[in-house]
Amino acid sequence: MEGNKISLRALDPDDDRGLKTMADSHQPINFEEALKPFYQRASEAEERLLKLEAALASKKDAGNEEHLKTISNFQSKAENDNAELATEFEKLKYVKQADAGEGEHLKTIRDLQSELEDAKAEALSERKKAEELAAENEKHKYRIKHLIRALEEADQKLGSRSDHNSEATAPKIHKLGHELR
């Protein structure tokens, strides 16, 4: 452990026993020699890695059979599902083609339904107008009926005063009353 400790004397630039930098030594550096320990450790690590991979592969082979069966089952299910999807897709294509042909008919039907709804709305409006006119007509008939009575009563009152005038107007009033009933 003492080799790992750095003494303060080693860092003193005036101390001849201290560390020397590469610039202080005028000798060329051999990088291959300097890197040899690193290459050695790297090759040892590669050997250990190969051994671990071999051990892992042998363990995997035993468990792989079960995984391969599971994968095979999933693949067969996926193939069946793909076949079903292809069949459904073909059905959808035929339906889409049929819908394209029926699309024109559906548009015509929608147009006709729209026209029918418009006609129904117009008929309802006309029916309301007819009902309003019928109610107004009944009011007019009622008024005319009372006017005729009032005329007949007035004619009778006048008739008692002058008989010749009532004889001319009485049939006209009577005829008008019958037409309204």
N, CA and C atoms as an extended XYZ file, in Angstrom:
543
Properties=species:S:1:pos:R:3:atomname:S:1:resname:S:1:resid:I:1 pbc="F F F"
N         0.817       -1.183        0.000 N   MET     1
C         0.000        0.000        0.000 CA  MET     1
C         0.864        1.251        0.000 C   MET     1
N         2.079        1.141        0.484 N   GLU     2
C         2.931        2.319        0.526 CA  GLU     2
C         3.281        2.788       -0.864 C   GLU     2
N         3.274        1.905       -1.843 N   GLY     3
C         3.601        2.278       -3.208 CA  GLY     3
C         2.536        3.173       -3.809 C   GLY     3
N         1.332        3.104       -3.253 N   ASN     4
C         0.237        3.918       -3.771 CA  ASN     4
C         0.245        5.319       -3.199 C   ASN     4
N         0.929        5.508       -2.089 N   LYS     5
C         0.969        6.826       -1.458 CA  LYS     5
C         2.004        7.695       -2.155 C   LYS     5
N         1.698        8.949       -2.312 N   ILE     6
C         2.639        9.892       -2.916 CA  ILE     6
C         3.183       10.753       -1.797 C   ILE     6
N         4.473       10.802       -1.725 N   SER     7
C         5.065       11.646       -0.676 CA  SER     7
C         5.194       13.055       -1.208 C   SER     7
N         5.231       13.976       -0.291 N   LEU     8
C         5.368       15.372       -0.684 CA  LEU     8
C         6.744       15.631       -1.291 C   LEU     8
N         7.730       14.837       -0.867 N   ARG     9
C         9.068       15.008       -1.429 CA  ARG     9
C         9.074       14.694       -2.915 C   ARG     9
N         8.213       13.790       -3.346 N   ALA    10
C         8.196       13.397       -4.749 CA  ALA    10
C         7.685       14.522       -5.626 C   ALA    10
N         6.918       15.424       -5.044 N   LEU    11
C         6.372       16.521       -5.828 CA  LEU    11
C         7.251       17.765       -5.798 C   LEU    11
N         8.269       17.749       -5.004 N   ASP    12
C         9.164       18.906       -4.876 CA  ASP    12
C        10.052       18.987       -6.117 C   ASP    12
N        10.012       20.112       -6.879 N   PRO    13
C        10.800       20.208       -8.110 CA  PRO    13
C        12.296       20.289       -7.849 C   PRO    13
N        12.696       20.704       -6.677 N   ASP    14
C        14.131       20.814       -6.376 CA  ASP    14
C        14.724       19.484       -5.921 C   ASP    14
N        13.864       18.565       -5.566 N   ASP    15
C        14.326       17.267       -5.080 CA  ASP    15
C        14.700       16.408       -6.281 C   ASP    15
N        15.898       15.883       -6.299 N   ASP    16
C        16.357       15.054       -7.411 CA  ASP    16
C        15.688       13.696       -7.407 C   ASP    16
N        15.199       13.286       -6.267 N   ARG    17
C        14.556       11.977       -6.173 CA  ARG    17
C        13.089       12.034       -6.575 C   ARG    17
N        12.573       13.210       -6.862 N   GLY    18
C        11.143       13.369       -7.157 CA  GLY    18
C        10.782       12.875       -8.545 C   GLY    18
N         9.553       13.084       -8.895 N   LEU    19
C         9.055       12.659      -10.206 CA  LEU    19
C         9.599       13.573      -11.276 C   LEU    19
N         9.851       13.018      -12.378 N   LYS    20
C        10.320       13.812      -13.504 CA  LYS    20
C         9.253       13.754      -14.582 C   LYS    20
N         9.056       14.850      -15.225 N   THR    21
C         8.082       14.895      -16.311 CA  THR    21
C         8.721       14.376      -17.568 C   THR    21
N         7.877       14.118      -18.597 N   MET    22
C         8.409       13.628      -19.859 CA  MET    22
C         9.289       14.682      -20.506 C   MET    22
N         8.949       15.931      -20.268 N   ALA    23
C         9.761       17.008      -20.846 CA  ALA    23
C        11.129       17.050      -20.193 C   ALA    23
N        11.220       16.669      -18.893 N   ASP    24
C        12.502       16.684      -18.191 CA  ASP    24
C        13.432       15.608      -18.727 C   ASP    24
N        12.876       14.465      -19.128 N   SER    25
C        13.726       13.405      -19.651 CA  SER    25
C        13.752       13.550      -21.162 C   SER    25
N        14.903       13.548      -21.709 N   HIS    26
C        15.053       13.782      -23.142 CA  HIS    26
C        15.064       12.480      -23.911 C   HIS    26
N        14.569       11.423      -23.304 N   GLN    27
C        14.532       10.140      -23.983 CA  GLN    27
C        13.197        9.996      -24.713 C   GLN    27
N        13.181        9.404      -25.900 N   PRO    28
C        11.908        9.189      -26.600 CA  PRO    28
C        11.072        8.140      -25.859 C   PRO    28
N         9.761        8.324      -25.870 N   ILE    29
C         8.852        7.425      -25.144 CA  ILE    29
C         8.397        6.339      -26.108 C   ILE    29
N         8.429        5.106      -25.640 N   ASN    30
C         7.947        3.975      -26.415 CA  ASN    30
C         6.499        3.708      -25.980 C   ASN    30
N         5.559        4.118      -26.841 N   PHE    31
C         4.137        3.995      -26.483 CA  PHE    31
C         3.697        2.546      -26.400 C   PHE    31
N         4.280        1.698      -27.224 N   GLU    32
C         3.896        0.288      -27.181 CA  GLU    32
C         4.234       -0.319      -25.829 C   GLU    32
N         5.395        0.019      -25.303 N   GLU    33
C         5.791       -0.488      -23.986 CA  GLU    33
C         4.897        0.093      -22.900 C   GLU    33
N         4.522        1.363      -23.050 N   ALA    34
C         3.688        2.014      -22.041 CA  ALA    34
C         2.277        1.437      -22.049 C   ALA    34
N         1.812        1.017      -23.228 N   LEU    35
C         0.440        0.515      -23.337 CA  LEU    35
C         0.342       -0.992      -23.156 C   LEU    35
N         1.456       -1.712      -23.031 N   LYS    36
C         1.433       -3.167      -22.886 CA  LYS    36
C         0.547       -3.635      -21.733 C   LYS    36
N         0.632       -3.037      -20.533 N   PRO    37
C        -0.231       -3.505      -19.444 CA  PRO    37
C        -1.725       -3.329      -19.779 C   PRO    37
N        -2.046       -2.282      -20.499 N   PHE    38
C        -3.455       -2.066      -20.861 CA  PHE    38
C        -3.928       -3.127      -21.848 C   PHE    38
N        -3.076       -3.451      -22.841 N   TYR    39
C        -3.427       -4.496      -23.798 CA  TYR    39
C        -3.588       -5.834      -23.098 C   TYR    39
N        -2.722       -6.110      -22.139 N   GLN    40
C        -2.777       -7.361      -21.393 CA  GLN    40
C        -4.107       -7.476      -20.648 C   GLN    40
N        -4.482       -6.405      -19.935 N   ARG    41
C        -5.749       -6.424      -19.183 CA  ARG    41
C        -6.941       -6.533      -20.128 C   ARG    41
N        -6.865       -5.897      -21.283 N   ALA    42
C        -7.962       -5.962      -22.255 CA  ALA    42
C        -8.128       -7.373      -22.783 C   ALA    42
N        -7.033       -8.061      -23.090 N   SER    43
C        -7.149       -9.429      -23.598 CA  SER    43
C        -7.666      -10.365      -22.503 C   SER    43
N        -7.262      -10.152      -21.244 N   GLU    44
C        -7.790      -10.956      -20.134 CA  GLU    44
C        -9.296      -10.733      -19.985 C   GLU    44
N        -9.728       -9.490      -20.125 N   ALA    45
C       -11.158       -9.177      -20.019 CA  ALA    45
C       -11.933       -9.840      -21.154 C   ALA    45
N       -11.356       -9.859      -22.353 N   GLU    46
C       -12.013      -10.519      -23.480 CA  GLU    46
C       -12.147      -12.013      -23.236 C   GLU    46
N       -11.116      -12.638      -22.668 N   GLU    47
C       -11.174      -14.070      -22.354 CA  GLU    47
C       -12.271      -14.352      -21.337 C   GLU    47
N       -12.330      -13.522      -20.293 N   ARG    48
C       -13.384      -13.707      -19.284 CA  ARG    48
C       -14.763      -13.533      -19.923 C   ARG    48
N       -14.893      -12.555      -20.804 N   LEU    49
C       -16.165      -12.308      -21.477 CA  LEU    49
C       -16.565      -13.501      -22.334 C   LEU    49
N       -15.624      -14.091      -23.062 N   LEU    50
C       -15.915      -15.272      -23.877 CA  LEU    50
C       -16.381      -16.436      -23.014 C   LEU    50
N       -15.713      -16.635      -21.862 N   LYS    51
C       -16.114      -17.711      -20.951 CA  LYS    51
C       -17.529      -17.482      -20.430 C   LYS    51
N       -17.823      -16.224      -20.051 N   LEU    52
C       -19.167      -15.909      -19.553 CA  LEU    52
C       -20.223      -16.102      -20.637 C   LEU    52
N       -19.910      -15.695      -21.853 N   GLU    53
C       -20.860      -15.874      -22.952 CA  GLU    53
C       -21.113      -17.345      -23.222 C   GLU    53
N       -20.065      -18.166      -23.150 N   ALA    54
C       -20.221      -19.605      -23.367 CA  ALA    54
C       -21.092      -20.211      -22.274 C   ALA    54
N       -20.847      -19.804      -21.019 N   ALA    55
C       -21.648      -20.319      -19.907 CA  ALA    55
C       -23.105      -19.890      -20.060 C   ALA    55
N       -23.306      -18.656      -20.452 N   LEU    56
C       -24.663      -18.146      -20.630 CA  LEU    56
C       -25.361      -18.866      -21.779 C   LEU    56
N       -24.647      -19.120      -22.849 N   ALA    57
C       -25.224      -19.815      -24.000 CA  ALA    57
C       -25.644      -21.226      -23.625 C   ALA    57
N       -24.839      -21.922      -22.813 N   SER    58
C       -25.201      -23.285      -22.421 CA  SER    58
C       -26.450      -23.275      -21.542 C   SER    58
N       -26.571      -22.271      -20.683 N   LYS    59
C       -27.765      -22.169      -19.841 CA  LYS    59
C       -28.982      -21.786      -20.682 C   LYS    59
N       -28.759      -20.953      -21.669 N   LYS    60
C       -29.868      -20.509      -22.512 CA  LYS    60
C       -30.414      -21.651      -23.347 C   LYS    60
N       -29.532      -22.542      -23.800 N   ASP    61
C       -29.972      -23.646      -24.644 CA  ASP    61
C       -31.034      -24.480      -23.952 C   ASP    61
N       -30.882      -24.700      -22.651 N   ALA    62
C       -31.858      -25.490      -21.903 CA  ALA    62
C       -33.199      -24.756      -21.837 C   ALA    62
N       -33.175      -23.463      -21.574 N   GLY    63
C       -34.415      -22.690      -21.463 CA  GLY    63
C       -34.958      -22.251      -22.811 C   GLY    63
N       -34.109      -22.281      -23.824 N   ASN    64
C       -34.525      -21.824      -25.148 CA  ASN    64
C       -35.591      -22.709      -25.766 C   ASN    64
N       -35.539      -24.010      -25.489 N   GLU    65
C       -36.532      -24.909      -26.070 CA  GLU    65
C       -37.941      -24.483      -25.678 C   GLU    65
N       -38.101      -24.151      -24.408 N   GLU    66
C       -39.416      -23.704      -23.933 CA  GLU    66
C       -39.803      -22.381      -24.595 C   GLU    66
N       -38.842      -21.472      -24.689 N   HIS    67
C       -39.106      -20.180      -25.328 CA  HIS    67
C       -39.425      -20.358      -26.813 C   HIS    67
N       -38.711      -21.284      -27.454 N   LEU    68
C       -38.959      -21.535      -28.872 CA  LEU    68
C       -40.367      -22.081      -29.099 C   LEU    68
N       -40.828      -22.958      -28.197 N   LYS    69
C       -42.194      -23.472      -28.306 CA  LYS    69
C       -43.205      -22.336      -28.161 C   LYS    69
N       -42.974      -21.480      -27.169 N   THR    70
C       -43.866      -20.338      -26.947 CA  THR    70
C       -43.877      -19.427      -28.172 C   THR    70
N       -42.685      -19.161      -28.698 N   ILE    71
C       -42.585      -18.307      -29.884 CA  ILE    71
C       -43.301      -18.955      -31.062 C   ILE    71
N       -43.125      -20.264      -31.210 N   SER    72
C       -43.778      -20.987      -32.298 CA  SER    72
C       -45.301      -20.892      -32.176 C   SER    72
N       -45.804      -21.045      -30.943 N   ASN    73
C       -47.252      -20.916      -30.717 CA  ASN    73
C       -47.742      -19.519      -31.093 C   ASN    73
N       -46.991      -18.508      -30.658 N   PHE    74
C       -47.379      -17.133      -30.983 CA  PHE    74
C       -47.349      -16.890      -32.488 C   PHE    74
N       -46.334      -17.470      -33.150 N   GLN    75
C       -46.245      -17.284      -34.592 CA  GLN    75
C       -47.428      -17.929      -35.305 C   GLN    75
N       -47.816      -19.131      -34.867 N   SER    76
C       -48.952      -19.789      -35.519 CA  SER    76
C       -50.245      -19.017      -35.258 C   SER    76
N       -50.399      -18.499      -34.030 N   LYS    77
C       -51.579      -17.679      -33.741 CA  LYS    77
C       -51.575      -16.415      -34.592 C   LYS    77
N       -50.404      -15.811      -34.737 N   ALA    78
C       -50.292      -14.597      -35.543 CA  ALA    78
C       -50.634      -14.886      -37.004 C   ALA    78
N       -50.179      -16.040      -37.509 N   GLU    79
C       -50.496      -16.409      -38.891 CA  GLU    79
C       -51.997      -16.619      -39.058 C   GLU    79
N       -52.629      -17.291      -38.083 N   ASN    80
C       -54.082      -17.482      -38.143 CA  ASN    80
C       -54.812      -16.145      -38.110 C   ASN    80
N       -54.368      -15.266      -37.209 N   ASP    81
C       -54.987      -13.941      -37.113 CA  ASP    81
C       -54.800      -13.159      -38.407 C   ASP    81
N       -53.614      -13.267      -39.000 N   ASN    82
C       -53.365      -12.577      -40.271 CA  ASN    82
C       -54.281      -13.109      -41.368 C   ASN    82
N       -54.498      -14.428      -41.381 N   ALA    83
C       -55.396      -15.013      -42.381 CA  ALA    83
C       -56.823      -14.498      -42.175 C   ALA    83
N       -57.265      -14.451      -40.916 N   GLU    84
C       -58.604      -13.929      -40.623 CA  GLU    84
C       -58.721      -12.463      -41.021 C   GLU    84
N       -57.680      -11.693      -40.718 N   LEU    85
C       -57.689      -10.274      -41.086 CA  LEU    85
C       -57.731      -10.096      -42.599 C   LEU    85
N       -57.006      -10.945      -43.316 N   ALA    86
C       -57.025      -10.859      -44.780 CA  ALA    86
C       -58.426      -11.148      -45.308 C   ALA    86
N       -59.090      -12.152      -44.725 N   THR    87
C       -60.458      -12.475      -45.127 CA  THR    87
C       -61.395      -11.307      -44.838 C   THR    87
N       -61.284      -10.738      -43.649 N   GLU    88
C       -62.123       -9.589      -43.285 CA  GLU    88
C       -61.849       -8.399      -44.198 C   GLU    88
N       -60.583       -8.216      -44.543 N   PHE    89
C       -60.217       -7.113      -45.429 CA  PHE    89
C       -60.871       -7.291      -46.796 C   PHE    89
N       -60.849       -8.526      -47.307 N   GLU    90
C       -61.495       -8.796      -48.597 CA  GLU    90
C       -62.993       -8.522      -48.515 C   GLU    90
N       -63.617       -8.937      -47.411 N   LYS    91
C       -65.050       -8.668      -47.232 CA  LYS    91
C       -65.315       -7.172      -47.234 C   LYS    91
N       -64.468       -6.430      -46.533 N   LEU    92
C       -64.638       -4.979      -46.475 CA  LEU    92
C       -64.478       -4.346      -47.854 C   LEU    92
N       -63.564       -4.886      -48.662 N   LYS    93
C       -63.397       -4.354      -50.013 CA  LYS    93
C       -64.677       -4.550      -50.822 C   LYS    93
N       -65.288       -5.751      -50.701 N   TYR    94
C       -66.528       -6.004      -51.431 CA  TYR    94
C       -67.654       -5.107      -50.933 C   TYR    94
N       -67.722       -4.933      -49.621 N   VAL    95
C       -68.753       -4.060      -49.048 CA  VAL    95
C       -68.544       -2.629      -49.528 C   VAL    95
N       -67.296       -2.204      -49.553 N   LYS    96
C       -66.993       -0.840      -49.999 CA  LYS    96
C       -67.390       -0.666      -51.458 C   LYS    96
N       -67.094       -1.679      -52.288 N   GLN    97
C       -67.481       -1.602      -53.693 CA  GLN    97
C       -68.997       -1.563      -53.830 C   GLN    97
N       -69.684       -2.379      -53.034 N   ALA    98
C       -71.148       -2.386      -53.074 CA  ALA    98
C       -71.695       -1.044      -52.607 C   ALA    98
N       -71.074       -0.493      -51.560 N   ASP    99
C       -71.510        0.814      -51.061 CA  ASP    99
C       -71.300        1.897      -52.102 C   ASP    99
N       -70.223        1.781      -52.869 N   ALA   100
C       -69.963        2.789      -53.900 CA  ALA   100
C       -71.075        2.765      -54.933 C   ALA   100
N       -71.530        1.569      -55.309 N   GLY   101
C       -72.639        1.456      -56.261 CA  GLY   101
C       -73.943        1.928      -55.659 C   GLY   101
N       -74.142        1.608      -54.392 N   GLU   102
C       -75.373        2.010      -53.720 CA  GLU   102
C       -75.332        3.465      -53.308 C   GLU   102
N       -74.155        4.045      -53.318 N   GLY   103
C       -74.011        5.442      -52.907 CA  GLY   103
C       -74.863        6.373      -53.744 C   GLY   103
N       -74.910        6.122      -55.055 N   GLU   104
C       -75.737        6.956      -55.926 CA  GLU   104
C       -77.210        6.780      -55.585 C   GLU   104
N       -77.609        5.531      -55.345 N   HIS   105
C       -79.004        5.272      -54.989 CA  HIS   105
C       -79.349        5.922      -53.653 C   HIS   105
N       -78.422        5.830      -52.713 N   LEU   106
C       -78.656        6.440      -51.402 CA  LEU   106
C       -78.783        7.951      -51.526 C   LEU   106
N       -77.984        8.558      -52.393 N   LYS   107
C       -78.065       10.006      -52.597 CA  LYS   107
C       -79.428       10.366      -53.181 C   LYS   107
N       -79.878        9.576      -54.149 N   THR   108
C       -81.195        9.819      -54.747 CA  THR   108
C       -82.289        9.668      -53.698 C   THR   108
N       -82.167        8.638      -52.867 N   ILE   109
C       -83.166        8.417      -51.810 CA  ILE   109
C       -83.161        9.584      -50.834 C   ILE   109
N       -81.970       10.042      -50.447 N   ARG   110
C       -81.887       11.187      -49.526 CA  ARG   110
C       -82.508       12.434      -50.146 C   ARG   110
N       -82.234       12.642      -51.434 N   ASP   111
C       -82.818       13.803      -52.112 CA  ASP   111
C       -84.342       13.712      -52.123 C   ASP   111
N       -84.848       12.519      -52.423 N   LEU   112
C       -86.306       12.334      -52.445 CA  LEU   112
C       -86.911       12.512      -51.054 C   LEU   112
N       -86.214       12.005      -50.041 N   GLN   113
C       -86.705       12.182      -48.672 CA  GLN   113
C       -86.733       13.655      -48.302 C   GLN   113
N       -85.726       14.377      -48.722 N   SER   114
C       -85.682       15.814      -48.442 CA  SER   114
C       -86.839       16.530      -49.132 C   SER   114
N       -87.086       16.174      -50.396 N   GLU   115
C       -88.208       16.778      -51.122 CA  GLU   115
C       -89.533       16.418      -50.460 C   GLU   115
N       -89.666       15.174      -49.995 N   LEU   116
C       -90.892       14.742      -49.323 CA  LEU   116
C       -91.113       15.532      -48.044 C   LEU   116
N       -90.044       15.729      -47.275 N   GLU   117
C       -90.164       16.515      -46.040 CA  GLU   117
C       -90.562       17.953      -46.345 C   GLU   117
N       -89.986       18.519      -47.407 N   ASP   118
C       -90.367       19.882      -47.807 CA  ASP   118
C       -91.839       19.934      -48.203 C   ASP   118
N       -92.284       18.920      -48.963 N   ALA   119
C       -93.688       18.877      -49.388 CA  ALA   119
C       -94.615       18.721      -48.183 C   ALA   119
N       -94.215       17.892      -47.214 N   LYS   120
C       -95.033       17.724      -46.001 CA  LYS   120
C       -95.141       19.039      -45.244 C   LYS   120
N       -94.020       19.748      -45.138 N   ALA   121
C       -94.031       21.032      -44.430 CA  ALA   121
C       -94.926       22.033      -45.156 C   ALA   121
N       -94.855       22.040      -46.481 N   GLU   122
C       -95.699       22.952      -47.264 CA  GLU   122
C       -97.171       22.579      -47.124 C   GLU   122
N       -97.480       21.272      -47.147 N   ALA   123
C       -98.867       20.820      -46.992 CA  ALA   123
C       -99.402       21.207      -45.617 C   ALA   123
N       -98.575       21.071      -44.592 N   LEU   124
C       -98.987       21.450      -43.242 CA  LEU   124
C       -99.272       22.941      -43.177 C   LEU   124
N       -98.425       23.726      -43.813 N   SER   125
C       -98.627       25.176      -43.842 CA  SER   125
C       -99.928       25.522      -44.559 C   SER   125
N      -100.178       24.865      -45.684 N   GLU   126
C      -101.420       25.114      -46.439 CA  GLU   126
C      -102.644       24.675      -45.633 C   GLU   126
N      -102.516       23.561      -44.900 N   ARG   127
C      -103.631       23.086      -44.076 CA  ARG   127
C      -103.955       24.112      -42.989 C   ARG   127
N      -102.906       24.683      -42.374 N   LYS   128
C      -103.129       25.703      -41.343 CA  LYS   128
C      -103.816       26.925      -41.938 C   LYS   128
N      -103.363       27.330      -43.125 N   LYS   129
C      -103.999       28.472      -43.788 CA  LYS   129
C      -105.468       28.177      -44.079 C   LYS   129
N      -105.745       26.956      -44.563 N   ALA   130
C      -107.129       26.573      -44.877 CA  ALA   130
C      -107.984       26.582      -43.615 C   ALA   130
N      -107.427       26.087      -42.496 N   GLU   131
C      -108.178       26.094      -41.235 CA  GLU   131
C      -108.453       27.522      -40.780 C   GLU   131
N      -107.446       28.398      -40.930 N   GLU   132
C      -107.639       29.804      -40.546 CA  GLU   132
C      -108.708       30.462      -41.416 C   GLU   132
N      -108.666       30.165      -42.723 N   LEU   133
C      -109.676       30.730      -43.632 CA  LEU   133
C      -111.069       30.182      -43.318 C   LEU   133
N      -111.144       28.895      -42.973 N   ALA   134
C      -112.440       28.300      -42.626 CA  ALA   134
C      -112.992       28.947      -41.362 C   ALA   134
N      -112.123       29.177      -40.370 N   ALA   135
C      -112.571       29.818      -39.129 CA  ALA   135
C      -113.030       31.247      -39.416 C   ALA   135
N      -112.290       31.952      -40.263 N   GLU   136
C      -112.675       33.323      -40.615 CA  GLU   136
C      -113.989       33.328      -41.394 C   GLU   136
N      -114.157       32.340      -42.252 N   ASN   137
C      -115.400       32.218      -43.027 CA  ASN   137
C      -116.590       31.982      -42.104 C   ASN   137
N      -116.388       31.134      -41.089 N   GLU   138
C      -117.468       30.880      -40.117 CA  GLU   138
C      -117.833       32.162      -39.377 C   GLU   138
N      -116.832       32.957      -39.034 N   LYS   139
C      -117.108       34.239      -38.363 CA  LYS   139
C      -117.935       35.155      -39.262 C   LYS   139
N      -117.559       35.181      -40.547 N   HIS   140
C      -118.307       36.029      -41.484 CA  HIS   140
C      -119.751       35.536      -41.640 C   HIS   140
N      -119.923       34.214      -41.722 N   LYS   141
C      -121.282       33.655      -41.825 CA  LYS   141
C      -122.116       34.052      -40.611 C   LYS   141
N      -121.477       33.965      -39.426 N   TYR   142
C      -122.177       34.322      -38.188 CA  TYR   142
C      -122.617       35.782      -38.234 C   TYR   142
N      -121.730       36.656      -38.669 N   ARG   143
C      -122.060       38.080      -38.747 CA  ARG   143
C      -123.173       38.334      -39.767 C   ARG   143
N      -123.035       37.661      -40.929 N   ILE   144
C      -124.056       37.849      -41.971 CA  ILE   144
C      -125.413       37.368      -41.474 C   ILE   144
N      -125.400       36.233      -40.765 N   LYS   145
C      -126.655       35.680      -40.236 CA  LYS   145
C      -127.324       36.696      -39.313 C   LYS   145
N      -126.538       37.307      -38.439 N   HIS   146
C      -127.100       38.291      -37.511 CA  HIS   146
C      -127.505       39.571      -38.233 C   HIS   146
N      -126.761       39.918      -39.265 N   LEU   147
C      -127.150       41.091      -40.056 CA  LEU   147
C      -128.482       40.849      -40.769 C   LEU   147
N      -128.658       39.622      -41.294 N   ILE   148
C      -129.924       39.289      -41.969 CA  ILE   148
C      -131.078       39.358      -40.976 C   ILE   148
N      -130.858       38.810      -39.767 N   ARG   149
C      -131.924       38.886      -38.746 CA  ARG   149
C      -132.263       40.344      -38.429 C   ARG   149
N      -131.178       41.116      -38.296 N   ALA   150
C      -131.404       42.533      -37.981 CA  ALA   150
C      -132.164       43.216      -39.113 C   ALA   150
N      -131.827       42.863      -40.363 N   LEU   151
C      -132.544       43.441      -41.510 CA  LEU   151
C      -134.002       42.992      -41.539 C   LEU   151
N      -134.219       41.688      -41.257 N   GLU   152
C      -135.598       41.181      -41.247 CA  GLU   152
C      -136.424       41.876      -40.168 C   GLU   152
N      -135.787       42.026      -38.978 N   GLU   153
C      -136.502       42.716      -37.896 CA  GLU   153
C      -136.773       44.176      -38.271 C   GLU   153
N      -135.771       44.794      -38.876 N   ALA   154
C      -135.950       46.194      -39.281 CA  ALA   154
C      -137.004       46.287      -40.373 C   ALA   154
N      -136.986       45.301      -41.286 N   ASP   155
C      -137.974       45.297      -42.365 CA  ASP   155
C      -139.376       45.093      -41.811 C   ASP   155
N      -139.497       44.230      -40.791 N   GLN   156
C      -140.813       44.011      -40.187 CA  GLN   156
C      -141.306       45.282      -39.507 C   GLN   156
N      -140.395       45.968      -38.847 N   LYS   157
C      -140.788       47.208      -38.188 CA  LYS   157
C      -141.207       48.249      -39.221 C   LYS   157
N      -140.446       48.288      -40.304 N   LEU   158
C      -140.793       49.223      -41.367 CA  LEU   158
C      -142.035       48.738      -42.114 C   LEU   158
N      -142.198       47.419      -42.182 N   GLY   159
C      -143.346       46.834      -42.889 CA  GLY   159
C      -144.642       47.214      -42.229 C   GLY   159
N      -144.626       47.319      -40.969 N   SER   160
C      -145.831       47.734      -40.290 CA  SER   160
C      -146.129       49.182      -40.628 C   SER   160
N      -145.168       49.936      -40.987 N   ARG   161
C      -145.393       51.331      -41.361 CA  ARG   161
C      -145.782       51.437      -42.835 C   ARG   161
N      -145.034       50.692      -43.670 N   SER   162
C      -145.399       50.736      -45.090 CA  SER   162
C      -145.277       49.338      -45.654 C   SER   162
N      -146.327       48.799      -46.142 N   ASP   163
C      -146.367       47.413      -46.604 CA  ASP   163
C      -145.750       47.227      -47.984 C   ASP   163
N      -145.765       48.225      -48.802 N   HIS   164
C      -145.275       48.026      -50.172 CA  HIS   164
C      -143.752       47.871      -50.232 C   HIS   164
N      -143.046       48.509      -49.365 N   ASN   165
C      -141.575       48.452      -49.365 CA  ASN   165
C      -141.080       47.119      -48.815 C   ASN   165
N      -141.726       46.575      -47.832 N   SER   166
C      -141.295       45.327      -47.201 CA  SER   166
C      -141.512       44.149      -48.114 C   SER   166
N      -142.517       44.238      -48.982 N   GLU   167
C      -142.775       43.125      -49.890 CA  GLU   167
C      -141.653       42.975      -50.903 C   GLU   167
N      -141.006       44.033      -51.292 N   ALA   168
C      -139.934       43.964      -52.285 CA  ALA   168
C      -138.629       43.488      -51.653 C   ALA   168
N      -138.322       43.878      -50.460 N   THR   169
C      -137.043       43.527      -49.831 CA  THR   169
C      -137.103       42.214      -49.068 C   THR   169
N      -138.245       41.814      -48.611 N   ALA   170
C      -138.369       40.589      -47.811 CA  ALA   170
C      -137.893       39.358      -48.569 C   ALA   170
N      -138.292       39.124      -49.828 N   PRO   171
C      -137.823       37.920      -50.535 CA  PRO   171
C      -136.302       37.934      -50.744 C   PRO   171
N      -135.734       39.089      -50.972 N   LYS   172
C      -134.285       39.173      -51.179 CA  LYS   172
C      -133.536       38.802      -49.896 C   LYS   172
N      -134.002       39.309      -48.783 N   ILE   173
C      -133.361       39.018      -47.493 CA  ILE   173
C      -133.538       37.550      -47.155 C   ILE   173
N      -134.710       37.024      -47.402 N   HIS   174
C      -135.003       35.623      -47.111 CA  HIS   174
C      -134.105       34.711      -47.965 C   HIS   174
N      -133.958       35.045      -49.250 N   LYS   175
C      -133.125       34.260      -50.155 CA  LYS   175
C      -131.661       34.297      -49.695 C   LYS   175
N      -131.159       35.445      -49.297 N   LEU   176
C      -129.788       35.603      -48.813 CA  LEU   176
C      -129.554       34.761      -47.563 C   LEU   176
N      -130.505       34.717      -46.678 N   GLY   177
C      -130.396       33.921      -45.454 CA  GLY   177
C      -130.300       32.443      -45.757 C   GLY   177
N      -131.057       31.950      -46.741 N   HIS   178
C      -131.016       30.523      -47.099 CA  HIS   178
C      -129.698       30.149      -47.775 C   HIS   178
N      -129.139       31.046      -48.526 N   GLU   179
C      -127.868       30.762      -49.202 CA  GLU   179
C      -126.723       30.584      -48.195 C   GLU   179
N      -126.765       31.325      -47.118 N   LEU   180
C      -125.697       31.247      -46.125 CA  LEU   180
C      -125.806       30.020      -45.236 C   LEU   180
N      -126.984       29.474      -45.136 N   ARG   181
C      -127.163       28.323      -44.244 CA  ARG   181
C      -126.718       27.130      -44.965 C   ARG   181
